[in-house]
Amino acid sequence: MARLGALLAVGVSLLGLASAQMSAYSSVTDARLATPEAANWLSTRGNAMNWGYSALDKITPANVAKLSPVWAYSTGQTEGHEAAPIVNNGVMFVSAPMNKLFALDATTGTLIWKYERELPDDITSCCDVVNRGVAVYGDMVFMGTLDAHMLAFNAKTGKIVWDRTIEDYKKRYTITSAPLMANGHLVTGVHGGEYGIRGFLEAMDPKTGKSMWKSYTTMKGSYPNGAEAQGGAPTWLTGAYDAGSKTIYWGTGNPSPWMDPRRKTTDDLKWSSSLLAVDADTGKIKQGFQYSPNDAWDYDGVNEPVLIDTMVNGKSTKSVVTAHRNGYLYRFDRTGGGVKYLNAEKYVTVTAYKGLDASGRPIWDPQHRPDIGKQVNSCPSFLGGKNWHPVAYSPQTKLVYIPSNEWCMTIKGAQTKYAAGEAYVGAEFELNAVPNLNYVGNLQAVDPATGKQVWHQTFKAPLWGGVLTTAGGLVFTGTTADRDFVAFDAKNGKKLWSFKTNSGVIGQPISYSVNGKQYVAVFSGYGGAIPLWAGPMAQLTKDVPRGGVLWVFAVN
């Protein structure tokens, strides 16, 4: 039900600037989202298929050494900055921790309007108070909030058009990632898998916020009796949309709790740790694939599905590719809007499984599967071979670029009991390094069809930022401990340029152009899950300064 109030509405509205900047603002349509112009960046990954690719080519290996900052914007927040900006005809929208939202002139950083949310004092989120971005459609901007609301803003003025409560934040439902536009529907997921929420996807009318459908992601009969009601499978990271089949591809997180003595080994706990194919118009789950049935390691399946065509032996296949937390890079056939397992290859050290069977189902290694009171060591850690920070795909090289991490964990199950709003984890754990490796972070260029690594660059500390590819033949990403924003040659991985920022770079870089000039933008502002959950491994980043700054670069 729509609700107004309990909000600090538009904190600043510089209307004179707004009228000047917004005169060129153009409405965002389904057609524009399906084939976005190279100059604009209309969704968090640049297109609805999650490529993280810019078709701009003015910044190249030959001139990237001349890249330098042209403006910067400090958000005033010291928590993790993980968002990707959105740019539409010279106007940038970017969110920051604690649900701040800024509209900026994309050429100068001049503030047009901003919003600061007055959040309840008892907000709790497992993994920092981050926000990973917004969506745009029509003349509106949409942002999910830590107190589980969806807000719609007038893009030109910052005025709130509608405000809808999605769920009860006191049960620890939160929204931390951008909604997805799919065939005119505004679709959001929810966060809260460590608190016993029941995951779902919900679609709304973007004009009014009215619910159009809602689909839960836990199934009765696949959990112990009644446990699906607090069974997790949250949908906290933005999915992808295939306009051809009108199918939403969206991942789900861990079961709640991680381990539970009521479970039998045959309880798959569907659809936790899964990839779902969802009808965009009805919300019906058409098909699913479970990466980690009866998961006990917190191997979330939310990592971004990337929709591309892959080629094997001269045969092209409409595919979904995703680098999963359990350390495998998966490839699925999405022909007709389904999700059919094709193959998967390891991209980091994996000991939790002996392997995968012909259907893609994991073969557990009992020596590395934890249980209540049973401690084991498993790789990768629960933070995954890759966590939320997205890969990028280049249609030129046909490679995916994976910001991966090598780490393991000791883990054992612990008794827990559900109480609304309380932690519901059921595990004790601590991270450790992979033996005989002198690095954690590893940026890899990989053939998505075969899993073959083409090149890689390693880093002593973990990677936690997204990746950008460009038609100029470059790959951009950031580092944590070194505070660098770096450009590599997409073909061979040669480091071509770097810039020392104020903090660790864990944002999602983008590229856009205004009046023919290409820009590259990224947040620097360390925080997120590593300082909170990585234990001894967090020591690798203990000296990283805090504070969020959006950096924008160009070749002058």
C-alpha positions in Angstrom: 0.0 0.0 0.0 1.3 3.4 -0.9 2.5 5.4 2.0 3.8 8.9 2.2 5.5 10.4 5.2 8.3 9.4 7.6 10.6 10.8 5.0 13.0 13.6 4.6 12.0 14.4 1.1 14.2 16.4 -1.2 17.0 17.9 0.9 18.3 20.2 -1.8 16.7 21.2 -5.1 18.6 23.7 -7.1 15.8 24.5 -9.4 17.7 27.0 -11.6 20.3 24.4 -12.5 17.6 21.8 -12.8 15.7 23.6 -15.4 18.9 24.1 -17.5 20.1 20.6 -17.2 16.8 18.9 -17.5 15.7 20.6 -20.6 17.5 17.9 -22.6 16.2 15.0 -20.4 14.5 12.3 -22.5 12.1 9.8 -21.3 13.3 6.2 -20.9 11.3 3.6 -22.8 11.4 -0.2 -23.1 12.9 0.3 -26.6 15.7 2.5 -25.2 16.4 0.0 -22.4 16.5 -2.9 -25.0 19.0 -1.1 -27.2 20.6 1.7 -25.1 22.5 4.4 -26.9 26.3 4.2 -26.6 26.3 7.7 -25.0 24.1 6.8 -22.1 24.2 4.3 -19.3 20.6 3.5 -18.6 20.9 0.5 -16.2 23.4 -0.6 -13.6 25.2 -2.9 -16.0 24.7 -0.8 -19.1 22.1 -3.1 -20.6 19.4 -5.4 -19.3 21.6 -8.4 -20.2 24.2 -7.4 -17.6 27.2 -7.0 -19.9 28.9 -4.2 -18.1 30.0 -3.1 -21.6 30.2 0.4 -23.2 30.2 0.7 -27.0 32.2 3.9 -26.7 35.7 3.7 -28.3 37.4 7.1 -28.0 39.5 6.0 -25.0 41.8 3.3 -26.2 45.1 1.5 -25.3 46.9 4.2 -27.3 45.6 7.2 -25.3 44.4 5.8 -21.9 47.7 6.9 -20.3 46.3 10.5 -20.7 43.2 9.7 -18.7 42.8 12.0 -15.7 40.1 13.2 -13.3 37.8 15.9 -14.6 35.5 16.1 -11.6 34.8 14.3 -8.3 31.9 14.3 -5.9 32.0 13.4 -2.2 28.9 11.8 -0.7 29.7 12.6 2.9 29.3 8.9 3.8 32.0 6.6 5.2 30.4 3.2 4.5 30.8 1.0 1.4 30.0 2.6 -1.9 29.0 -0.1 -4.3 26.6 1.7 -6.7 26.8 2.2 -10.5 25.7 5.6 -11.7 23.0 6.0 -14.3 23.5 8.6 -17.1 20.7 9.9 -19.4 21.4 12.8 -21.8 24.0 14.4 -19.6 22.2 13.9 -16.3 23.7 11.4 -13.8 21.8 9.7 -11.0 23.9 7.9 -8.3 23.0 6.4 -5.0 25.1 6.2 -1.9 25.0 4.4 1.5 22.0 5.1 3.8 19.9 5.7 0.7 21.3 9.0 -0.4 20.5 9.8 -4.0 22.1 12.5 -6.1 21.2 14.0 -9.5 24.3 15.6 -11.0 25.5 17.3 -14.2 27.4 14.5 -15.8 30.0 16.9 -17.3 30.8 18.9 -14.2 29.4 17.1 -11.1 27.2 20.1 -10.3 24.4 19.1 -8.0 20.9 19.3 -9.5 19.0 17.8 -6.7 19.5 15.3 -3.9 17.5 13.1 -1.5 18.5 11.9 2.0 16.3 9.3 3.6 15.5 9.5 7.3 15.9 5.8 8.2 14.5 4.2 11.4 17.1 3.9 14.2 16.6 0.1 14.4 17.6 -0.7 10.8 19.8 -3.8 10.6 21.5 -5.3 7.6 23.9 -8.2 7.5 26.5 -6.6 5.3 26.8 -2.8 5.6 24.3 -0.1 4.7 25.1 -0.1 1.0 23.0 0.7 -2.1 24.1 -0.6 -5.4 22.1 1.6 -7.7 18.8 2.8 -9.2 16.6 2.2 -12.2 15.2 4.8 -14.6 12.0 4.6 -16.7 9.7 7.2 -18.2 10.6 10.4 -16.4 11.2 8.7 -13.1 14.0 7.3 -11.0 13.5 4.3 -8.7 15.4 3.3 -5.5 14.9 0.5 -3.0 15.7 1.3 0.6 17.1 -0.3 3.7 13.7 -0.1 5.4 12.3 -2.1 2.5 10.4 0.6 0.6 10.5 1.3 -3.1 10.6 5.0 -4.0 9.7 6.7 -7.3 11.2 10.2 -7.9 10.5 12.7 -10.6 13.8 12.6 -12.5 13.7 16.3 -13.2 12.9 17.7 -9.8 13.6 14.9 -7.2 10.1 15.1 -5.9 8.7 11.8 -4.6 5.9 10.5 -6.9 5.1 7.4 -4.9 6.4 5.5 -1.9 5.5 1.9 -1.3 6.3 -0.4 1.6 7.5 -3.7 0.1 7.9 -5.6 3.4 8.4 -5.2 7.1 12.0 -4.0 7.8 11.6 -5.1 11.5 11.7 -8.7 10.1 15.0 -7.6 8.5 13.8 -7.3 5.0 15.9 -4.8 3.2 16.5 -3.7 -0.4 20.1 -3.0 -1.4 20.2 -3.4 -5.1 18.6 -1.7 -8.1 15.2 -2.7 -9.4 15.0 -4.1 -12.9 12.7 -2.9 -15.7 11.2 -5.8 -17.6 8.5 -5.2 -20.3 7.1 -2.2 -18.5 7.2 -3.9 -15.0 9.4 -2.5 -12.2 10.8 -5.7 -10.5 12.6 -5.8 -7.2 14.1 -8.5 -5.0 14.8 -8.4 -1.2 17.7 -9.0 1.1 17.7 -10.8 4.5 18.8 -14.4 4.2 20.7 -14.3 7.5 17.5 -13.3 9.3 15.0 -16.0 8.2 13.0 -13.9 5.7 11.1 -15.6 2.8 12.6 -14.5 -0.5 10.4 -13.2 -3.3 10.3 -11.1 -6.5 7.7 -8.5 -6.8 6.7 -6.5 -9.9 5.0 -3.1 -9.8 3.4 -0.6 -12.1 6.1 2.0 -12.4 3.6 4.8 -12.7 1.8 4.0 -9.4 3.7 1.4 -7.4 0.7 -0.9 -7.5 1.7 -4.6 -7.2 1.3 -6.6 -10.5 2.6 -9.9 -9.2 4.6 -11.5 -6.4 6.4 -14.8 -6.6 8.0 -16.5 -3.5 11.3 -18.3 -3.9 10.9 -21.1 -1.3 8.8 -24.2 -2.1 6.6 -26.1 0.3 7.6 -29.8 0.2 11.3 -29.1 -0.5 12.0 -27.9 3.1 11.2 -29.6 6.4 7.6 -29.1 7.4 6.8 -25.4 7.5 10.4 -24.3 7.3 9.9 -22.6 3.9 8.2 -19.7 5.6 11.5 -18.6 7.1 13.6 -20.4 4.4 15.6 -17.6 3.0 16.4 -17.8 -0.8 16.6 -14.0 -0.9 16.7 -12.2 -4.2 19.1 -9.4 -3.2 21.1 -8.8 -6.4 19.6 -7.5 -9.6 18.7 -10.0 -12.3 18.7 -9.8 -16.1 15.9 -9.5 -18.7 15.7 -11.2 -22.1 13.3 -9.1 -24.1 13.1 -11.7 -26.8 11.5 -14.3 -24.6 10.1 -11.9 -22.1 11.9 -13.8 -19.4 13.6 -12.5 -16.2 16.7 -14.3 -15.0 17.3 -13.8 -11.3 19.4 -15.6 -8.8 18.5 -16.6 -5.2 20.5 -16.7 -2.0 21.3 -19.2 0.7 18.6 -21.1 2.7 17.9 -19.9 6.2 19.5 -21.0 8.4 22.7 -22.2 6.7 22.4 -25.5 8.6 19.4 -27.0 10.4 19.2 -30.4 12.2 15.6 -30.9 10.9 16.8 -31.3 7.4 17.4 -34.6 5.6 20.1 -34.9 3.0 17.4 -35.3 0.4 15.9 -31.9 1.2 16.9 -29.7 -1.7 15.5 -26.5 -0.2 14.2 -25.2 -3.5 14.6 -22.6 -4.8 17.5 -21.5 -2.6 20.9 -21.0 -4.2 19.4 -21.1 -7.7 19.0 -19.4 -11.0 15.3 -18.8 -11.9 13.7 -18.1 -15.3 10.6 -16.0 -14.5 7.8 -14.9 -16.9 8.0 -11.1 -16.9 4.2 -10.6 -17.3 2.9 -13.1 -14.7 5.8 -13.8 -12.3 5.5 -17.6 -12.9 8.7 -19.4 -12.3 9.0 -21.2 -15.6 12.2 -23.2 -14.8 15.0 -23.2 -12.3 18.5 -24.6 -11.8 19.8 -25.1 -8.3 23.6 -24.5 -8.0 23.8 -25.8 -4.5 20.9 -28.1 -3.3 20.7 -28.4 0.5 23.5 -25.8 0.7 25.5 -25.7 3.9 28.3 -23.3 2.9 26.3 -20.0 2.2 27.0 -20.4 -1.5 24.4 -17.8 -2.6 23.2 -18.1 -6.2 22.4 -14.4 -6.6 25.5 -13.6 -8.7 24.5 -11.7 -11.8 23.3 -13.8 -14.8 24.9 -12.5 -18.0 22.9 -13.1 -21.2 25.1 -13.7 -24.2 25.5 -16.0 -27.2 28.2 -18.6 -26.8 29.9 -20.5 -29.6 31.0 -24.2 -29.3 32.2 -26.1 -32.4 30.7 -23.5 -34.7 27.3 -23.7 -33.0 25.9 -20.5 -31.4 23.7 -20.9 -28.3 21.6 -18.3 -26.5 23.2 -18.6 -23.1 23.2 -17.5 -19.5 26.7 -17.3 -18.1 27.3 -16.7 -14.4 30.4 -17.0 -12.1 28.9 -18.6 -9.0 30.0 -18.3 -5.4 30.9 -22.0 -5.2 33.8 -21.4 -7.6 32.3 -22.6 -10.9 31.6 -20.6 -14.0 28.3 -21.9 -15.4 26.8 -21.9 -18.9 23.1 -22.5 -19.6 21.0 -22.7 -22.7 18.2 -20.0 -22.5 16.5 -20.8 -25.8 12.8 -20.2 -25.5 13.1 -18.6 -22.1 14.3 -21.6 -20.1 17.4 -22.5 -18.2 19.1 -25.7 -19.3 22.4 -26.7 -17.8 25.2 -27.0 -20.4 28.5 -27.1 -18.6 30.5 -25.5 -15.7 34.2 -25.0 -15.1 36.2 -24.1 -11.9 37.6 -20.6 -11.8 39.0 -20.7 -8.3 40.1 -23.3 -5.8 37.2 -25.6 -4.9 37.4 -28.3 -2.2 33.7 -28.3 -1.0 32.7 -30.5 -4.0 34.4 -33.5 -5.6 32.9 -32.2 -8.8 29.6 -31.8 -10.6 27.6 -34.6 -12.2 26.2 -34.6 -15.8 23.2 -32.5 -14.7 25.4 -30.0 -12.9 24.4 -31.2 -9.4 27.3 -30.9 -6.9 29.0 -34.1 -5.7 29.7 -33.3 -2.0 33.0 -34.2 -0.4 32.1 -35.4 3.1 35.4 -34.3 4.4 34.5 -30.7 3.5 30.8 -30.6 4.2 30.0 -29.0 7.6 27.2 -30.0 9.9 25.9 -29.3 13.3 28.9 -29.6 15.6 31.1 -30.9 12.7 33.9 -28.5 11.7 35.6 -28.7 8.3 37.7 -26.5 6.1 36.2 -25.7 2.7 37.2 -23.7 -0.4 36.0 -21.2 -1.5 34.8 -19.3 1.6 31.2 -18.3 2.1 32.2 -14.9 0.5 32.6 -16.9 -2.7 35.0 -17.3 -5.6 33.1 -14.1 -6.6 30.5 -12.3 -4.6 28.1 -9.5 -5.7 30.7 -7.5 -7.6 29.8 -8.1 -11.2 31.8 -9.5 -14.2 31.8 -7.8 -17.5 31.5 -9.2 -21.1 33.1 -7.9 -24.2 31.4 -8.7 -27.5 34.7 -7.9 -29.3 36.9 -10.4 -27.4 34.0 -12.8 -26.6 35.5 -13.1 -23.1 34.1 -12.5 -19.6 36.2 -10.7 -17.1 35.8 -12.1 -13.6 36.9 -10.3 -10.4 37.5 -13.4 -8.4 39.0 -14.2 -4.9 40.9 -17.1 -3.6 40.1 -17.9 0.0 38.8 -20.8 2.2 37.1 -21.1 5.6 36.7 -23.3 8.7 33.0 -23.8 9.3 30.7 -25.8 11.5 27.0 -25.8 12.1 25.4 -24.4 15.3 22.0 -24.7 16.8 19.7 -21.8 16.2 16.1 -20.9 16.6 14.0 -18.6 14.5 12.8 -15.3 16.1 11.5 -12.6 13.9 14.2 -9.9 13.4 17.0 -11.9 15.0 20.0 -13.4 13.2 19.2 -16.9 11.9 22.5 -18.2 10.6 23.2 -21.6 12.3 26.9 -21.6 11.6 30.3 -20.5 13.0 33.1 -19.7 10.6 36.4 -18.0 10.0 38.2 -17.3 6.7 41.8 -18.3 5.9 44.1 -18.1 2.9 44.4 -20.8 0.3 47.6 -22.7 1.1 50.7 -21.8 -1.0 49.0 -18.9 -2.8 50.5 -15.4 -2.4 47.4 -13.6 -3.6 43.6 -13.4 -3.0 42.3 -11.1 -5.8 42.5 -12.4 -9.3 41.0 -10.6 -12.3 40.6 -13.3 -15.0 39.7 -13.1 -18.7 37.9 -16.4 -19.5 36.2 -18.0 -22.5 32.6 -18.4 -21.2 32.0 -21.4 -23.4 34.9 -23.5 -22.3 36.1 -21.9 -19.0 39.6 -21.5 -20.5 41.6 -18.7 -18.9 43.1 -16.3 -21.5 44.9 -14.0 -19.1 44.9 -12.9 -15.4 46.2 -10.3 -13.0 46.6 -11.1 -9.3 46.3 -8.9 -6.2 47.4 -9.5 -2.7 44.2 -8.2 -1.2 40.6 -9.2 -2.2 38.8 -7.7 -5.1 35.3 -6.3 -4.3 34.5 -3.9 -7.2 32.8 -4.4 -10.6 34.3 -4.6 -14.0 33.7 -2.5 -17.1 34.7 -3.4 -20.7 34.7 -0.9 -23.6 34.7 -0.9 -27.4 38.0 0.9 -27.1 39.5 -2.4 -26.1 39.9 -1.7 -22.4 38.9 -3.4 -19.1 38.5 -1.2 -16.0 38.3 -2.3 -12.4 39.4 -1.1 -8.9 41.4 -2.5 -6.0 40.8 -2.4 -2.3 44.1 -2.2 -0.3 46.0 -0.4 -3.1 43.1 2.1 -3.7 43.8 2.0 -7.4 41.4 2.4 -10.4 43.1 0.4 -13.2 42.8 0.0 -17.0 44.0 -3.2 -18.7 44.3 -4.2 -22.3 41.2 -6.4 -22.9 43.1 -8.8 -25.3 46.2 -9.5 -23.2 45.7 -8.1 -19.7 48.6 -5.7 -19.9 48.2 -3.0 -17.2 48.0 0.3 -19.1 47.0 3.0 -16.6 46.0 3.4 -12.9 45.0 6.2 -10.6 45.3 6.3 -6.8 41.9 7.2 -5.3 41.0 8.2 -1.8 39.8 4.8 -0.6 39.3 1.2 -1.7 37.4 0.9 -5.1 34.3 -1.3 -4.7 32.0 0.5 -7.0 30.8 -0.5 -10.5 32.6 1.5 -13.2 30.6 2.9 -16.1 31.3 4.9 -19.3 29.2 7.5 -21.1 29.6 10.5 -23.4 28.2 14.1 -23.5 28.7 16.3 -26.6 31.0 13.6 -28.0 33.4 13.4 -25.1 33.8 10.0 -23.4 33.9 9.8 -19.6 34.6 6.9 -17.2 33.1 7.0 -13.7 33.6 4.9 -10.5 33.0 5.2 -6.8 35.9 4.8 -4.4 34.7 4.2 -0.8 35.7 1.0 1.0 33.3 -0.9 3.2 30.8 -3.7 2.5 31.0 -7.3 3.7 34.8 -7.8 3.9 35.5 -5.6 7.0 32.5 -7.2 8.7 32.9 -10.8 7.9 36.3 -11.7 6.5 38.0 -12.1 9.9 41.8 -12.6 9.5 41.5 -12.0 5.8 40.1 -8.5 6.5 43.5 -7.6 7.9 44.7 -7.2 4.3 42.6 -4.1 4.0 42.7 -2.8 7.6 44.5 0.4 6.7 42.3 1.5 3.8 40.9 5.0 4.5 37.1 5.4 4.4 34.9 7.9 2.7 32.9 7.9 -0.6 34.0 9.9 -3.6 32.7 9.5 -7.2 35.6 9.9 -9.6 35.0 10.9 -13.2 37.8 10.7 -15.8 38.3 11.8 -19.4 41.2 12.3 -21.9 41.7 16.0 -22.3 
